[in-house]
Amino acid sequence: MRDRCYNRNMRLDRHLSASGLGTRTQVRDLIRAGRVRVAGVVVRDPGTRLPDRDLPLVEIDGAEVSLRRHIHLMLHKPAGCVTAMEDPRHPTVADLLPTEIRGRVAPVGRLDIDVTGLLLLTGDGVLAHRLASPKWEVDKTYRVTYDGPDMTDADVEVFSSGLTLADGTLCRPARLVPCGPGLAILTIHEGRFHQVKNMIRASGRSVTALVRERMGPLTLDESLAPGAYRLLTEKETAALYATVSLNH
């Protein structure tokens, strides 16, 4: 499966910027100053194209730099934007990203427009598919604020056994942890449309706020303000791939 989010023959300046080595303006200045070598040759044209496979050695001031063939981002999704790269009616998560990155990533799964928290974006289509597929049972953990009676041990058992939605859909077993009046932590392994909201509704309550705190081995970085993002660390990336039995 070819990664449809990866641009063929990307410009050198976009490669450097998307790999976290500076803004487009900063890396263009580096290139034009003759500080960048590609395969041992000084390159002064920011528009120089690099192949999409077997990337050549790139150096800045004589030091090898690591170009990211696939970009993986952790985004703190704010309320009010949709989990899409384009939408004719609403702001999107793509609007929160610089142009040099937008064409290289896509969201893994989706969060409703009013749901906040951890959203992973990646340029690796195989990784994205496995992380989103119920087959791989990747944990997705939410902090749920709700209206209605407090959750009880009986609710914990129902969620653990597989709750049935109002339309008759049987959900996979989920882990519910009551955290006091109107608050609970819910971990699921699937992601149907309005999944968490429908599960809480089926229990006789209604969601008033929903924050995704974890996905697989990733935990939302508390230093990220709503709307902010960062590249995953090498350790986080390796853990993601290991979660779905892929080589990194």
N, C-alpha and C positions, 0 to 999 in steps of 0.2 A: 504493500500500500504506500503510494507516494504521498508525501506531506504536501497537501495543497496550499498550506500557509507559508511555504518556504519559497522565496523569490529567486528565480534563476539569475545567475550572474549579477549579484547585487553589487552596487557601487561600494568602493572601498570606504568612503566616508560614512556610509550608512552601516556597513559592517562594524566599523570601529565604535560608532556611537551606540548602536544597538547592543554591543558587547560590554557597555558600561565604561568605555574609555574616554568619555567626554561628550559634550554637546556636539551637534553637527558643526557649529561654528568653530568650536575648539579643535576638533579633529581636522577640519579643513585647514586651519592655520598650521597645525603640525605637519600635515602633508605638504602644503605649499612651501614650508620652510625647509623641506628636504630631510625631515627627521624620521620619515617612515620608509622602511625597506620592505619590498615584497619579493620573496625568493632571492634575497641578497642584492636586489637592485633598488636604488632610490627611486621612489615614485613621487611625483609632484602634482599629479592630476587627481583631485578628489573623486572624479567620476570614473576612475579606473575600475573595470569590472573584474570581480573574482569569480571563479567557477563555483557552482553549487555543490560540487563533490570534490573531495581531496583538496581541501583548502591549502594554499601554499603557506610557507613560513612567513609570518609578518612580524616585523620588529619596529619598536619605537626607541630611538636613541640607543640602538644596539641591543636592547633587551627584548626577548621574545614575548609576544602578547598572545593571549588565548582568545581566539575568535569563537563565538558561540554559534554553532550550526543551528541548534535549536535554542530558542529563548523560552524560559519558564519564569513567569511572574506571579508574585503574590500581590493581590489587590485587595484593599479594604473597600469593598463596595458600599457606597452610600445609598440611602433611600432616594428615589426619584429618577433613577436611571435604569434602563433595561439591560439585561444580559444579552447583548447582541453587538455586532460590529457596525450595523446600519439599521436605522429605524426612521420612517418618515414622520413619526409623531412625537417621539420622546428622545431625550438625551440618552446616549448609550455609554457603556463602559469604554468603548473605543475613544470617546471624546476625552477621556481622562489620560490617554497615552500620547506620547509624542509621535509624530508622523513616521519616524524611522522605525518604530516598533509595531505600529498598527498592522502593517501588512504581513507581519511574521508570527502573529499569535492569534489564537481563537479561544473563547471561554470553554472550560471543561464543565459541562452541565449548565444549569442556569439557576439564578435566584430571582424570585419575583421582584417587581419594581419597588415594593416597599420593604423588602428583606435586605438586611445589611450583613456585613462581615466578610469572611474569607472567600475569595473567588480566585481560582487558579486559571491562568491563561498560559497556553503553551503552543509552540510551533510544531510539536511532534504529534501527528495525527494518531499514530498507533497507541502512544501513551494516553492520549485524551480518551480514545475509545475504551481502553481497558479500565481507566479510572472511573468512567461514567457507567460502565456496564455492571448490572447487578450480579453477573456471573462471578466477578472478582471480589464481591463483598467488601468494597472499600468503605470504611466508616465515614459517615458524615454526621457531625455532632452540632446540635443547635441549642442555644439558650432560648427558651420559650417563656414569654410572659403571656399570661392568659387571664380571661375572666371566667368565673365559675367556681364550683366547689374545689377545695384543695384536693390534689392528687393523693391517692391512698395506695396501700400495698396491693389492693385488688386491681387498681389500674396498672400497677407495675406488672402484675401477672398477665393481664389481658394483652398489654403491649408485647410482653415477652413471648406469649403464645402465638401471636399473629392476629392483630386487630382487623375486624371487618368494617370497611367503609360503608357509608349510606347506600352506595350504588351496588353493594354486594362484593366489591373487590376485596380480596384477602391480601393483606399486607404481610410482608416477610417479618419475622420476629425482630423486635426493636428493643433497645435498652432505655428505659425511662427511669430517671432519678429525680424524685420530688425534692425541691430545695426551699420549701417554705411556701407561705400563701402566695398564690398566683405566679409561681416560678418553678420551672423544671428544666432539666437537661435531657434531651432526647437524641439518641444515636440511631440512625437508620443505615441501611445498606442499598437503598434504591432511591430513585429520584423522579417519581411520577409527577405530573402536573399538580401543583399545590399540595404535594404529598404531606408535609408536616401539618399544614393548616387543616387538611381533610381528616388526618388522624386525630388531631385534638378535637375537632368538631364531632367526630364519631364517638368521642369519649364524653360528650355532653358539655363541652367548654368551647371557648373561642379565643383565637390568638389575637393579642393586641400588639405584640412586638416579637420579632424573630431575628436572631443573630446567629450566623454560622460561625462557630468558633474553631472547628477542626475539620480537616479532610485527610483521611489516611494518616500519614506521619506528620502532616503539617498542622501547626497551630498558628492562629492569627497573631501576627507580630503586634504587640501592644503599642509599639512606637509609631505604627502607621496610623495617621489620621484618616478619617473617612475621605475617600477619593484618592488617597496616596497609594503608591505601589513600590515594590522593589524586586530586583532579580533574586531568584532563589540562590542560596549558597550551594556549593558543591556537595556538601553533606546532605542537605535537604533534597537536592536533585537525585542523588544516588539512592536515598531512602524511598523516594517516589517510584523510581524504576524497579527497585527490589520488591516493593509492595505488589506489583502486578507482573513479577517474574520476567522483566525485560532487562537486557544488558544495557549499561550506560557507557 
